[in-house]
Amino acid sequence: MNFPENLKFAKSHEWLRLEDTTGYIGVSDFAQSELGDVVFVDISVNVGDVVEAGSVFGTIEAVKTVSDLYMPVTGEIAEINQKIIDTPETVNSDPYGDGWMIRIVTEDKGANLMDSAAYAGMVGQGH
């Protein structure tokens, strides 16, 4: 399992990578491994929408289940990653790289989120 130290994690298994006021959001390596083969990603928000922390921004569908995707922080949707719409298996192969889901503009620094060590501990993969 991979838990990059430059990311923050939500209890609902989304990650946030902040670059000043730009944030990238995706699902954790742990979450994609639990889901299994991702076959469909639906992003239900649009560029320009402001979405509150804790709100659903889409769904991720694997062979056996469908799960909601939750915003880890409040932000304005700046971009939806077309790659995961066209090739959803990218979430499995590169969850922290090309498998990001949305890019946001935010002032929220994710103070309510876990660091990688805390998240790893929560999912029973403590370092």
MMTF fields as JSON, N, C-alpha, C and O atoms, coordinates in Angstrom:
{
  "mmtfVersion": "1.0.0",
  "mmtfProducer": "UNKNOWN",
  "numBonds": 507,
  "numAtoms": 508,
  "numGroups": 127,
  "numChains": 1,
  "numModels": 1,
  "chainsPerModel": [1],
  "groupsPerChain": [127],
  "chainIdList": ["A"],
  "bondAtomList": [4, 2, 8, 6, 12, 10, 16, 14, 20, 18, 24, 22, 28, 26, 32, 30, 36, 34, 40, 38, 44, 42, 48, 46, 52, 50, 56, 54, 60, 58, 64, 62, 68, 66, 72, 70, 76, 74, 80, 78, 84, 82, 88, 86, 92, 90, 96, 94, 100, 98, 104, 102, 108, 106, 112, 110, 116, 114, 120, 118, 124, 122, 128, 126, 132, 130, 136, 134, 140, 138, 144, 142, 148, 146, 152, 150, 156, 154, 160, 158, 164, 162, 168, 166, 172, 170, 176, 174, 180, 178, 184, 182, 188, 186, 192, 190, 196, 194, 200, 198, 204, 202, 208, 206, 212, 210, 216, 214, 220, 218, 224, 222, 228, 226, 232, 230, 236, 234, 240, 238, 244, 242, 248, 246, 252, 250, 256, 254, 260, 258, 264, 262, 268, 266, 272, 270, 276, 274, 280, 278, 284, 282, 288, 286, 292, 290, 296, 294, 300, 298, 304, 302, 308, 306, 312, 310, 316, 314, 320, 318, 324, 322, 328, 326, 332, 330, 336, 334, 340, 338, 344, 342, 348, 346, 352, 350, 356, 354, 360, 358, 364, 362, 368, 366, 372, 370, 376, 374, 380, 378, 384, 382, 388, 386, 392, 390, 396, 394, 400, 398, 404, 402, 408, 406, 412, 410, 416, 414, 420, 418, 424, 422, 428, 426, 432, 430, 436, 434, 440, 438, 444, 442, 448, 446, 452, 450, 456, 454, 460, 458, 464, 462, 468, 466, 472, 470, 476, 474, 480, 478, 484, 482, 488, 486, 492, 490, 496, 494, 500, 498, 504, 502],
  "bondOrderList": [1, 1, 1, 1, 1, 1, 1, 1, 1, 1, 1, 1, 1, 1, 1, 1, 1, 1, 1, 1, 1, 1, 1, 1, 1, 1, 1, 1, 1, 1, 1, 1, 1, 1, 1, 1, 1, 1, 1, 1, 1, 1, 1, 1, 1, 1, 1, 1, 1, 1, 1, 1, 1, 1, 1, 1, 1, 1, 1, 1, 1, 1, 1, 1, 1, 1, 1, 1, 1, 1, 1, 1, 1, 1, 1, 1, 1, 1, 1, 1, 1, 1, 1, 1, 1, 1, 1, 1, 1, 1, 1, 1, 1, 1, 1, 1, 1, 1, 1, 1, 1, 1, 1, 1, 1, 1, 1, 1, 1, 1, 1, 1, 1, 1, 1, 1, 1, 1, 1, 1, 1, 1, 1, 1, 1, 1],
  "groupList": [{"groupName": "MET", "atomNameList": ["N", "CA", "C", "O"], "elementList": ["N", "C", "C", "O"], "formalChargeList": [0, 0, 0, 0], "bondAtomList": [1, 0, 2, 1, 3, 2], "bondOrderList": [1, 1, 2], "singleLetterCode": "M", "chemCompType": "L-PEPTIDE LINKING"}, {"groupName": "ASN", "atomNameList": ["N", "CA", "C", "O"], "elementList": ["N", "C", "C", "O"], "formalChargeList": [0, 0, 0, 0], "bondAtomList": [1, 0, 2, 1, 3, 2], "bondOrderList": [1, 1, 2], "singleLetterCode": "N", "chemCompType": "L-PEPTIDE LINKING"}, {"groupName": "PHE", "atomNameList": ["N", "CA", "C", "O"], "elementList": ["N", "C", "C", "O"], "formalChargeList": [0, 0, 0, 0], "bondAtomList": [1, 0, 2, 1, 3, 2], "bondOrderList": [1, 1, 2], "singleLetterCode": "F", "chemCompType": "L-PEPTIDE LINKING"}, {"groupName": "PRO", "atomNameList": ["N", "CA", "C", "O"], "elementList": ["N", "C", "C", "O"], "formalChargeList": [0, 0, 0, 0], "bondAtomList": [1, 0, 2, 1, 3, 2], "bondOrderList": [1, 1, 2], "singleLetterCode": "P", "chemCompType": "L-PEPTIDE LINKING"}, {"groupName": "GLU", "atomNameList": ["N", "CA", "C", "O"], "elementList": ["N", "C", "C", "O"], "formalChargeList": [0, 0, 0, 0], "bondAtomList": [1, 0, 2, 1, 3, 2], "bondOrderList": [1, 1, 2], "singleLetterCode": "E", "chemCompType": "L-PEPTIDE LINKING"}, {"groupName": "LEU", "atomNameList": ["N", "CA", "C", "O"], "elementList": ["N", "C", "C", "O"], "formalChargeList": [0, 0, 0, 0], "bondAtomList": [1, 0, 2, 1, 3, 2], "bondOrderList": [1, 1, 2], "singleLetterCode": "L", "chemCompType": "L-PEPTIDE LINKING"}, {"groupName": "LYS", "atomNameList": ["N", "CA", "C", "O"], "elementList": ["N", "C", "C", "O"], "formalChargeList": [0, 0, 0, 0], "bondAtomList": [1, 0, 2, 1, 3, 2], "bondOrderList": [1, 1, 2], "singleLetterCode": "K", "chemCompType": "L-PEPTIDE LINKING"}, {"groupName": "ALA", "atomNameList": ["N", "CA", "C", "O"], "elementList": ["N", "C", "C", "O"], "formalChargeList": [0, 0, 0, 0], "bondAtomList": [1, 0, 2, 1, 3, 2], "bondOrderList": [1, 1, 2], "singleLetterCode": "A", "chemCompType": "L-PEPTIDE LINKING"}, {"groupName": "SER", "atomNameList": ["N", "CA", "C", "O"], "elementList": ["N", "C", "C", "O"], "formalChargeList": [0, 0, 0, 0], "bondAtomList": [1, 0, 2, 1, 3, 2], "bondOrderList": [1, 1, 2], "singleLetterCode": "S", "chemCompType": "L-PEPTIDE LINKING"}, {"groupName": "HIS", "atomNameList": ["N", "CA", "C", "O"], "elementList": ["N", "C", "C", "O"], "formalChargeList": [0, 0, 0, 0], "bondAtomList": [1, 0, 2, 1, 3, 2], "bondOrderList": [1, 1, 2], "singleLetterCode": "H", "chemCompType": "L-PEPTIDE LINKING"}, {"groupName": "TRP", "atomNameList": ["N", "CA", "C", "O"], "elementList": ["N", "C", "C", "O"], "formalChargeList": [0, 0, 0, 0], "bondAtomList": [1, 0, 2, 1, 3, 2], "bondOrderList": [1, 1, 2], "singleLetterCode": "W", "chemCompType": "L-PEPTIDE LINKING"}, {"groupName": "ARG", "atomNameList": ["N", "CA", "C", "O"], "elementList": ["N", "C", "C", "O"], "formalChargeList": [0, 0, 0, 0], "bondAtomList": [1, 0, 2, 1, 3, 2], "bondOrderList": [1, 1, 2], "singleLetterCode": "R", "chemCompType": "L-PEPTIDE LINKING"}, {"groupName": "ASP", "atomNameList": ["N", "CA", "C", "O"], "elementList": ["N", "C", "C", "O"], "formalChargeList": [0, 0, 0, 0], "bondAtomList": [1, 0, 2, 1, 3, 2], "bondOrderList": [1, 1, 2], "singleLetterCode": "D", "chemCompType": "L-PEPTIDE LINKING"}, {"groupName": "THR", "atomNameList": ["N", "CA", "C", "O"], "elementList": ["N", "C", "C", "O"], "formalChargeList": [0, 0, 0, 0], "bondAtomList": [1, 0, 2, 1, 3, 2], "bondOrderList": [1, 1, 2], "singleLetterCode": "T", "chemCompType": "L-PEPTIDE LINKING"}, {"groupName": "GLY", "atomNameList": ["N", "CA", "C", "O"], "elementList": ["N", "C", "C", "O"], "formalChargeList": [0, 0, 0, 0], "bondAtomList": [1, 0, 2, 1, 3, 2], "bondOrderList": [1, 1, 2], "singleLetterCode": "G", "chemCompType": "PEPTIDE LINKING"}, {"groupName": "TYR", "atomNameList": ["N", "CA", "C", "O"], "elementList": ["N", "C", "C", "O"], "formalChargeList": [0, 0, 0, 0], "bondAtomList": [1, 0, 2, 1, 3, 2], "bondOrderList": [1, 1, 2], "singleLetterCode": "Y", "chemCompType": "L-PEPTIDE LINKING"}, {"groupName": "ILE", "atomNameList": ["N", "CA", "C", "O"], "elementList": ["N", "C", "C", "O"], "formalChargeList": [0, 0, 0, 0], "bondAtomList": [1, 0, 2, 1, 3, 2], "bondOrderList": [1, 1, 2], "singleLetterCode": "I", "chemCompType": "L-PEPTIDE LINKING"}, {"groupName": "VAL", "atomNameList": ["N", "CA", "C", "O"], "elementList": ["N", "C", "C", "O"], "formalChargeList": [0, 0, 0, 0], "bondAtomList": [1, 0, 2, 1, 3, 2], "bondOrderList": [1, 1, 2], "singleLetterCode": "V", "chemCompType": "L-PEPTIDE LINKING"}, {"groupName": "GLN", "atomNameList": ["N", "CA", "C", "O"], "elementList": ["N", "C", "C", "O"], "formalChargeList": [0, 0, 0, 0], "bondAtomList": [1, 0, 2, 1, 3, 2], "bondOrderList": [1, 1, 2], "singleLetterCode": "Q", "chemCompType": "L-PEPTIDE LINKING"}],
  "groupTypeList": [0, 1, 2, 3, 4, 1, 5, 6, 2, 7, 6, 8, 9, 4, 10, 5, 11, 5, 4, 12, 13, 13, 14, 15, 16, 14, 17, 8, 12, 2, 7, 18, 8, 4, 5, 14, 12, 17, 17, 2, 17, 12, 16, 8, 17, 1, 17, 14, 12, 17, 17, 4, 7, 14, 8, 17, 2, 14, 13, 16, 4, 7, 17, 6, 13, 17, 8, 12, 5, 15, 0, 3, 17, 13, 14, 4, 16, 7, 4, 16, 1, 18, 6, 16, 16, 12, 13, 3, 4, 13, 17, 1, 8, 12, 3, 15, 14, 12, 14, 10, 0, 16, 11, 16, 17, 13, 4, 12, 6, 14, 7, 1, 5, 0, 12, 8, 7, 7, 15, 7, 14, 0, 17, 14, 18, 14, 9],
  "groupIdList": [1, 2, 3, 4, 5, 6, 7, 8, 9, 10, 11, 12, 13, 14, 15, 16, 17, 18, 19, 20, 21, 22, 23, 24, 25, 26, 27, 28, 29, 30, 31, 32, 33, 34, 35, 36, 37, 38, 39, 40, 41, 42, 43, 44, 45, 46, 47, 48, 49, 50, 51, 52, 53, 54, 55, 56, 57, 58, 59, 60, 61, 62, 63, 64, 65, 66, 67, 68, 69, 70, 71, 72, 73, 74, 75, 76, 77, 78, 79, 80, 81, 82, 83, 84, 85, 86, 87, 88, 89, 90, 91, 92, 93, 94, 95, 96, 97, 98, 99, 100, 101, 102, 103, 104, 105, 106, 107, 108, 109, 110, 111, 112, 113, 114, 115, 116, 117, 118, 119, 120, 121, 122, 123, 124, 125, 126, 127],
  "secStructList": [7, 7, 7, 7, 6, 6, 7, 3, 3, 7, 6, 6, 1, 3, 3, 3, 3, 3, 3, 6, 6, 3, 3, 3, 3, 3, 3, 7, 2, 2, 2, 2, 2, 2, 2, 7, 1, 3, 3, 3, 3, 3, 3, 7, 1, 7, 6, 6, 7, 3, 3, 7, 6, 6, 7, 3, 3, 3, 3, 3, 3, 3, 1, 1, 7, 3, 3, 3, 3, 3, 7, 1, 1, 7, 3, 3, 3, 3, 3, 3, 7, 2, 2, 2, 2, 2, 7, 6, 6, 2, 2, 2, 2, 7, 6, 6, 6, 6, 6, 7, 7, 3, 3, 3, 3, 7, 1, 7, 7, 7, 6, 6, 1, 5, 7, 2, 2, 2, 2, 2, 2, 2, 6, 6, 7, 7, 7],
  "xCoordList": [0.847, 0.0, 0.884, 1.942, 0.426, 1.171, 0.394, -0.791, 1.076, 0.467, 1.413, 2.149, 1.405, 2.35, 2.219, 1.118, 3.368, 3.373, 2.964, 2.678, 2.927, 2.52, 1.006, 0.513, 0.268, -1.188, -1.861, -1.283, -3.102, -3.971, -5.131, -5.505, -5.696, -6.71, -7.97, -7.907, -9.129, -10.413, -10.779, -10.307, -11.62, -12.078, -12.806, -12.851, -13.377, -14.111, -13.176, -13.645, -11.848, -10.801, -10.431, -9.721, -10.887, -10.386, -9.072, -8.856, -8.204, -6.979, -7.019, -7.748, -6.22, -6.091, -4.611, -3.863, -4.186, -2.827, -2.956, -3.549, -2.398, -2.48, -1.205, -0.096, -1.386, -0.296, -0.748, -1.356, -0.447, -0.908, -2.435, -2.968, -3.163, -4.632, -5.25, -6.468, -4.416, -4.902, -4.873, -3.878, -5.965, -6.021, -6.401, -7.241, -5.774, -6.137, -6.762, -6.292, -7.83, -8.568, -8.717, -8.993, -8.531, -8.729, -9.065, -9.362, -9.021, -9.252, -7.931, -7.06, -7.807, -6.555, -6.253, -7.131, -4.991, -4.535, -5.313, -5.736, -5.498, -6.267, -7.689, -8.187, -8.35, -9.735, -9.846, -10.742, -8.95, -9.05, -8.79, -9.378, -7.897, -7.63, -8.827, -9.105, -9.534, -10.733, -11.878, -12.641, -11.99, -13.048, -12.84, -13.798, -11.593, -11.306, -11.266, -11.016, -11.508, -11.384, -12.419, -13.621, -11.938, -12.815, -13.249, -12.415, -14.565, -15.096, -15.778, -16.034, -16.077, -16.784, -16.585, -16.66, -16.33, -16.28, -17.236, -17.155, -18.145, -19.099, -18.853, -19.031, -18.446, -18.266, -19.538, -19.846, -20.273, -21.61, -21.603, -22.666, -20.424, -20.312, -19.745, -19.233, -19.845, -19.356, -18.276, -18.222, -17.412, -16.421, -17.144, -18.124, -16.646, -17.251, -18.131, -18.407, -18.581, -19.387, -18.523, -17.358, -19.1, -18.455, -19.108, -20.325, -18.3, -18.803, -18.272, -17.075, -19.186, -18.838, -18.152, -18.414, -17.271, -16.632, -17.713, -18.697, -17.526, -18.483, -19.579, -20.32, -19.692, -20.707, -20.24, -19.041, -21.182, -20.874, -20.535, -21.282, -19.402, -19.051, -19.127, -18.907, -19.44, -19.56, -19.639, -19.809, -19.51, -19.504, -18.39, -17.96, -17.943, -16.955, -17.561, -18.057, -17.51, -18.128, -17.057, -16.253, -17.075, -16.198, -17.084, -18.307, -16.483, -17.237, -18.351, -19.44, -18.077, -19.035, -19.786, -20.726, -19.415, -20.023, -19.947, -19.163, -20.772, -20.731, -20.581, -21.299, -19.656, -19.43, -19.492, -19.067, -20.039, -20.033, -18.627, -17.825, -18.343, -17.094, -17.416, -18.323, -16.684, -16.961, -15.841, -14.661, -16.229, -15.26, -14.548, -15.209, -13.218, -12.508, -12.443, -12.333, -12.51, -12.503, -13.473, -13.855, -13.863, -14.702, -13.835, -12.734, -14.343, -13.589, -14.404, -15.482, -13.863, -14.484, -13.863, -12.641, -14.716, -14.239, -13.563, -14.178, -12.282, -11.519, -11.34, -11.222, -11.319, -11.097, -11.567, -11.442, -12.103, -12.445, -11.472, -11.281, -10.861, -9.859, -10.542, -11.116, -10.475, -11.128, -10.541, -11.226, -9.276, -8.622, -9.359, -9.505, -9.832, -10.504, -11.925, -12.501, -12.483, -13.802, -13.639, -14.42, -12.61, -12.364, -11.736, -12.071, -10.84, -10.142, -10.164, -9.158, -11.312, -11.462, -10.465, -10.19, -9.919, -8.945, -7.666, -6.851, -7.485, -6.353, -6.384, -5.332, -7.572, -7.69, -7.004, -6.405, -7.085, -6.413, -4.901, -4.132, -4.486, -3.067, -2.245, -1.046, -2.857, -2.102, -2.99, -3.271, -3.44, -4.426, -3.939, -4.753, -2.63, -2.106, -1.512, -1.109, -1.452, -0.893, -1.982, -2.838, -1.943, -2.922, -4.356, -5.297, -4.537, -5.87, -6.58, -7.616, -6.029, -6.751, -8.103, -8.268, -9.068, -10.433, -10.825, -11.322, -10.6, -10.949, -9.833, -9.103, -9.736, -8.836, -9.718, -10.69, -9.37, -10.178, -9.312, -8.087, -9.987, -9.364, -9.959, -11.179, -9.089, -9.569, -8.647, -7.442, -9.234, -8.452, -8.34, -7.585, -9.09, -9.132, -7.852, -7.558, -7.102, -5.825, -5.985, -4.991, -7.231, -7.46, -7.107, -6.664, -7.3, -6.962, -7.75, -7.301, -8.927, -9.767, -9.385, -10.001, -8.381, -7.992, -6.821, -6.14, -6.6, -5.516, -4.246, -4.295, -3.111, -1.857, -1.722, -2.546, -0.683, -0.555, -0.426, -0.987, 0.3, 0.486, -0.836, -1.136, -1.62, -2.908, -3.855, -4.557, -3.868, -4.734, -4.304, -5.145, -3.017, -2.51, -2.929, -3.322, -2.84, -3.283, -4.767, -5.191, -5.568, -7.026, -7.396, -8.319, -6.692, -7.032, -6.236, -6.25, -5.552, -4.844, -3.559, -3.115, -2.949, -1.71, -0.595, 0.299, -0.64, 0.33, 1.76, 2.132, 2.571, 3.977, 4.739, 5.944],
  "yCoordList": [-1.19, 0.0, 1.242, 1.282, 2.224, 3.458, 4.595, 4.791, 5.346, 6.481, 7.677, 7.96, 8.384, 9.488, 10.549, 10.938, 11.0, 11.948, 13.353, 14.177, 13.656, 14.99, 15.118, 16.157, 14.059, 14.071, 14.113, 13.727, 14.592, 14.512, 13.603, 13.526, 12.917, 11.901, 12.143, 12.579, 11.848, 11.903, 10.51, 9.51, 10.449, 9.155, 8.362, 7.133, 9.052, 8.406, 7.959, 7.54, 8.045, 7.491, 8.355, 7.884, 9.599, 10.509, 11.13, 11.306, 11.456, 12.175, 13.574, 13.849, 14.451, 15.835, 16.161, 15.961, 16.665, 17.188, 18.674, 19.088, 19.473, 20.926, 21.483, 21.099, 22.399, 23.164, 24.615, 25.125, 25.278, 26.635, 26.618, 25.995, 27.279, 27.259, 26.267, 26.238, 25.459, 24.414, 23.085, 22.737, 22.353, 21.041, 19.979, 20.208, 18.823, 17.661, 16.645, 16.457, 15.986, 15.04, 13.729, 13.716, 12.633, 11.3, 10.338, 10.762, 9.047, 8.036, 7.342, 7.207, 6.909, 6.336, 4.983, 4.308, 4.622, 3.306, 2.223, 1.233, 2.411, 1.454, 1.32, 0.207, 2.462, 2.43, 1.717, 0.893, 2.021, 1.367, -0.128, -0.922, -0.527, -1.958, -2.673, -3.824, -2.001, -2.584, -2.673, -3.639, -1.665, -1.656, -2.747, -3.368, -2.973, -3.896, -3.142, -1.937, -3.832, -3.223, -2.124, -2.386, -0.895, 0.251, 0.224, 0.161, 0.273, 0.189, 1.478, 1.656, 2.385, 3.611, 4.647, 4.331, 5.888, 7.015, 8.072, 8.468, 8.529, 9.573, 10.778, 10.709, 11.875, 13.124, 13.941, 14.333, 14.191, 14.801, 16.31, 16.931, 16.909, 18.359, 18.906, 18.161, 20.216, 20.863, 21.872, 22.388, 22.159, 23.208, 24.502, 24.879, 25.173, 26.413, 26.227, 27.191, 24.994, 24.727, 24.883, 24.486, 25.467, 25.465, 24.346, 24.335, 23.406, 22.218, 22.215, 22.37, 22.035, 22.055, 20.764, 19.694, 20.88, 19.706, 18.746, 19.163, 17.468, 16.447, 16.166, 15.194, 17.001, 16.803, 15.759, 15.586, 15.073, 14.086, 14.818, 15.691, 14.455, 15.052, 14.048, 14.407, 12.786, 11.786, 10.4, 10.223, 9.412, 8.014, 7.274, 7.658, 6.206, 5.319, 3.922, 3.453, 3.271, 1.954, 0.917, 1.066, -0.132, -1.283, -2.453, -2.325, -3.568, -4.722, -5.11, -5.499, -5.003, -5.489, -4.411, -4.741, -3.136, -2.121, -0.737, -0.498, 0.167, 1.582, 2.371, 2.116, 3.326, 4.14, 5.615, 6.032, 6.405, 7.86, 8.402, 7.821, 9.521, 10.259, 11.55, 12.281, 11.835, 12.99, 14.018, 13.669, 15.29, 16.384, 16.424, 16.527, 16.344, 16.435, 17.864, 18.06, 18.849, 20.266, 21.013, 20.509, 22.206, 23.057, 23.696, 24.173, 23.7, 24.327, 24.48, 23.903, 25.273, 25.481, 24.505, 24.391, 23.807, 22.832, 23.587, 24.426, 23.267, 23.918, 23.005, 23.476, 21.692, 20.743, 19.364, 18.981, 18.632, 17.227, 16.432, 16.746, 15.41, 14.62, 13.72, 12.689, 14.111, 13.348, 11.947, 11.026, 11.783, 10.475, 9.396, 8.271, 9.732, 8.708, 8.443, 7.398, 9.37, 9.149, 8.168, 7.228, 8.409, 7.579, 6.228, 5.211, 6.212, 4.982, 4.887, 5.168, 4.491, 4.483, 3.572, 3.774, 2.571, 1.68, 2.421, 1.878, 3.658, 4.486, 4.696, 4.84, 4.714, 4.858, 3.683, 3.864, 2.491, 1.322, 1.366, 1.066, 1.735, 1.651, 2.814, 2.657, 3.979, 5.169, 6.098, 7.219, 5.643, 6.419, 7.807, 8.715, 7.984, 9.275, 10.117, 11.257, 9.58, 10.305, 10.614, 11.467, 9.904, 10.145, 9.812, 10.19, 9.114, 8.731, 9.77, 9.475, 11.001, 12.058, 12.291, 12.008, 12.802, 12.943, 14.371, 14.652, 15.281, 16.675, 17.581, 17.25, 18.733, 19.797, 20.923, 21.298, 21.464, 22.526, 23.737, 23.651, 24.859, 26.043, 26.168, 26.171, 26.271, 26.283, 27.096, 27.19, 27.674, 28.31, 27.371, 27.639, 26.268, 25.296, 24.467, 23.822, 24.478, 23.761, 22.333, 21.639, 21.884, 20.502, 20.184, 19.076, 21.149, 20.948, 19.791, 19.183, 19.488, 18.403, 17.035, 16.031, 16.983, 15.728, 15.076, 15.717, 13.802, 13.044, 13.118, 13.213, 13.073, 12.913, 11.441, 10.611, 11.13, 9.771, 8.731, 7.641, 9.043, 8.073, 7.782, 6.627, 8.812, 8.639, 7.825, 6.935, 8.139, 7.394, 5.927, 5.029, 5.689, 4.317, 3.545, 2.381, 4.196, 3.567, 3.267, 2.208, 4.206, 4.019, 2.79, 2.058, 2.562, 1.431, 0.163, -0.819, 0.207, -0.982, -1.286, -2.433, -0.234, -0.426, 0.435, 0.867, 0.687, 1.585, 1.245, 0.076, 2.303, 2.068, 1.685, 1.44],
  "zCoordList": [0.0, 0.0, 0.0, 0.628, -0.706, -0.857, -0.179, -0.45, 0.711, 1.418, 1.316, 2.262, 0.18, -0.009, 1.087, 1.476, 1.567, 2.681, 2.268, 3.136, 0.978, 0.539, 0.37, -0.07, 0.723, 0.581, 1.942, 2.958, 1.935, 3.1, 2.714, 1.544, 3.703, 3.444, 4.265, 5.414, 3.645, 4.332, 4.828, 4.289, 5.855, 6.365, 5.288, 5.347, 4.305, 3.214, 2.084, 1.025, 2.303, 1.425, 0.226, -0.663, 0.172, -0.861, -0.377, 0.822, -1.335, -0.996, -1.584, -2.538, -0.994, -1.446, -1.541, -0.583, -2.701, -2.869, -3.134, -4.13, -2.241, -2.376, -2.982, -2.608, -3.931, -4.522, -4.461, -5.402, -3.346, -3.061, -2.963, -2.045, -3.876, -3.806, -4.791, -4.962, -5.435, -6.34, -5.598, -4.962, -5.685, -5.058, -6.082, -6.953, -5.965, -6.766, -5.824, -4.703, -6.285, -5.457, -6.214, -7.414, -5.497, -6.052, -4.931, -3.814, -5.218, -4.178, -3.864, -4.723, -2.625, -2.147, -2.786, -3.324, -2.706, -3.154, -2.398, -2.994, -1.098, -0.293, -0.835, -1.003, -1.111, -1.589, -2.929, -3.117, -3.863, -5.181, -5.058, -5.792, -4.117, -3.96, -3.341, -3.678, -2.441, -1.834, -2.848, -2.847, -3.705, -4.719, -5.764, -6.224, -6.129, -7.221, -8.54, -8.558, -9.634, -10.963, -11.168, -11.195, -11.311, -11.559, -13.018, -13.922, -13.241, -14.6, -15.06, -16.251, -14.106, -14.482, -13.393, -12.205, -13.796, -12.87, -13.4, -14.563, -12.538, -12.906, -12.023, -10.807, -12.624, -11.891, -12.115, -13.241, -11.029, -11.148, -10.959, -10.93, -10.829, -10.702, -12.003, -12.839, -12.157, -13.37, -13.043, -11.927, -14.009, -13.846, -13.489, -14.131, -12.457, -11.979, -10.76, -10.046, -10.507, -9.306, -8.064, -8.056, -7.006, -5.699, -4.907, -4.723, -4.437, -3.759, -2.328, -2.089, -1.392, 0.026, 0.452, -0.099, 1.441, 2.031, 2.514, 3.124, 2.239, 2.651, 1.641, 1.785, 0.624, -0.414, -1.42, -1.636, -2.024, -3.056, -4.355, -4.795, -4.964, -6.264, -7.402, -8.559, -7.086, -8.136, -7.541, -6.335, -8.426, -7.988, -8.715, -9.802, -8.079, -8.675, -8.661, -7.637, -9.814, -9.949, -10.253, -11.174, -9.451, -9.687, -10.094, -10.134, -10.388, -10.868, -9.89, -10.311, -8.583, -7.593, -6.82, -6.096, -6.939, -6.092, -6.721, -7.639, -6.212, -6.571, -5.281, -4.314, -5.253, -4.063, -4.419, -5.496, -3.477, -3.646, -3.436, -2.705, -4.086, -3.915, -3.175, -3.571, -2.108, -1.258, -1.338, -1.387, -1.35, -1.342, 0.006, 1.04, 0.024, 1.294, 1.844, 3.054, 0.963, 1.342, 0.427, -0.629, 0.836, -0.005, -1.084, -0.808, -2.315, -3.387, -4.653, -4.799, -5.567, -6.873, -7.867, -7.964, -8.6, -9.581, -10.735, -11.392, -10.962, -12.022, -13.233, -14.364, -12.983, -14.079, -13.651, -12.488, -14.6, -14.41, -15.273, -16.448, -14.695, -15.414, -16.438, -16.086, -17.688, -18.762, -18.898, -19.343, -18.518, -18.657, -17.865, -18.344, -16.635, -15.827, -16.314, -16.011, -17.057, -17.663, -18.832, -18.985, -19.648, -20.829, -20.472, -21.08, -19.504, -19.094, -17.562, -16.91, -16.987, -15.524, -14.811, -13.628, -15.509, -14.875, -14.466, -13.72, -14.951, -14.527, -13.012, -12.389, -12.419, -10.966, -10.265, -9.204, -10.842, -10.271, -10.483, -9.57, -11.675, -12.013, -11.479, -11.251, -11.274, -10.856, -10.027, -10.452, -8.842, -8.082, -7.655, -7.489, -7.473, -7.017, -8.138, -7.905, -9.335, -10.474, -11.476, -11.241, -12.612, -13.677, -13.262, -13.959, -12.143, -11.69, -10.832, -10.237, -10.761, -10.04, -10.705, -11.892, -9.951, -10.468, -10.794, -11.884, -9.84, -10.079, -9.565, -8.63, -10.216, -9.757, -9.265, -9.92, -8.098, -7.513, -7.174, -7.098, -6.974, -6.394, -5.002, -4.839, -3.995, -2.617, -1.719, -1.956, -0.697, 0.366, 1.559, 2.493, 1.531, 2.624, 2.594, 1.588, 3.665, 3.73, 4.239, 4.452, 4.437, 4.822, 6.261, 6.561, 7.158, 8.568, 9.189, 10.161, 8.626, 9.15, 8.596, 8.954, 7.732, 7.088, 7.821, 8.621, 7.539, 8.164, 7.327, 6.101, 8.013, 7.277, 6.886, 7.268, 6.127, 5.599, 6.708, 6.591, 7.782, 8.867, 9.577, 9.878, 9.843, 10.511, 9.62, 10.101, 8.318, 7.395, 7.307, 7.349, 7.188, 7.126, 8.383, 8.304, 9.52, 10.762, 10.764, 11.227, 10.243, 10.195, 9.369, 9.727, 8.281, 7.403, 7.758, 7.016, 8.893, 9.369, 8.636, 8.588, 8.053, 7.304, 7.89, 7.162, 9.189, 9.826, 9.474, 9.369, 9.292, 8.934, 10.195, 10.138]
}
